[in-house]
């Protein structure tokens, strides 16, 4: 370890003794996005630490989120077996924060940029269950199909589709208008037989299972003069 790292850890230790902040760190390890199972898509480990919470608070630019803040939490890197990342959640008292950026300081300390506290009720301590679709529907159109679906909790969603038994084409996550329970969209698929599935992701980062949305048959529609 470099002399700079040693000095950083010593200074950190002294600050913790004088004004440390207790926190719980929840780390999610990603397993697979494509599992059809409702279980095992994330593993979650929780640990308890004492760190230094920055007193410099910065409001976000969004007026609708004007009670959210970003601040820095500094922790001893030696206390971690898994490096924290943006899937990490920090619980301080009754407040829950997201990690939006991580910096490693000389291998001695982690500086975590936190966003929060969250107002989303689905982000709660110990939330490890992903959302699932309870209702889905497909409607054929001219060279495309539309879909609708409902999730059991507020979520973002994405869709994948294919010719039966062919490879899947997976679209990007739909994040507007935010975390909602009613979902819809349009897929420009071209002609043919298509089957589709929908997946949700909640505000805690949990992935739900792929849910069968149905099958459609798309044909060319020619406008007559």
HELIX and SHEET records of a PDB file:
HELIX    1   1 UNK A    3  UNK A   19  1                                  17    
HELIX    2   2 UNK A   63  UNK A   65  5                                   3    
HELIX    3   3 UNK A   77  UNK A   79  5                                   3    
SHEET    1   A 7 UNK A  58  UNK A  59  0                                        
SHEET    2   A 7 UNK A  69  UNK A  76 -1                                        
SHEET    3   A 7 UNK A  42  UNK A  53 -1                                        
SHEET    4   A 7 UNK A  21  UNK A  30 -1                                        
SHEET    5   A 7 UNK A  89  UNK A  92 -1                                        
SHEET    6   A 7 UNK A  95  UNK A 105 -1                                        
SHEET    7   A 7 UNK A 109  UNK A 116 -1                                        
SHEET    1   B 3 UNK A 133  UNK A 140  0                                        
SHEET    2   B 3 UNK A 145  UNK A 162 -1                                        
SHEET    3   B 3 UNK A 169  UNK A 170 -1                                        
SHEET    1   C 3 UNK A 133  UNK A 140  0                                        
SHEET    2   C 3 UNK A 145  UNK A 162 -1                                        
SHEET    3   C 3 UNK A 180  UNK A 187 -1                                        
SHEET    1   D 4 UNK A 133  UNK A 140  0                                        
SHEET    2   D 4 UNK A 145  UNK A 162 -1                                        
SHEET    3   D 4 UNK A 192  UNK A 201 -1                                        
SHEET    4   D 4 UNK A 211  UNK A 218 -1                                        
END                                                                             
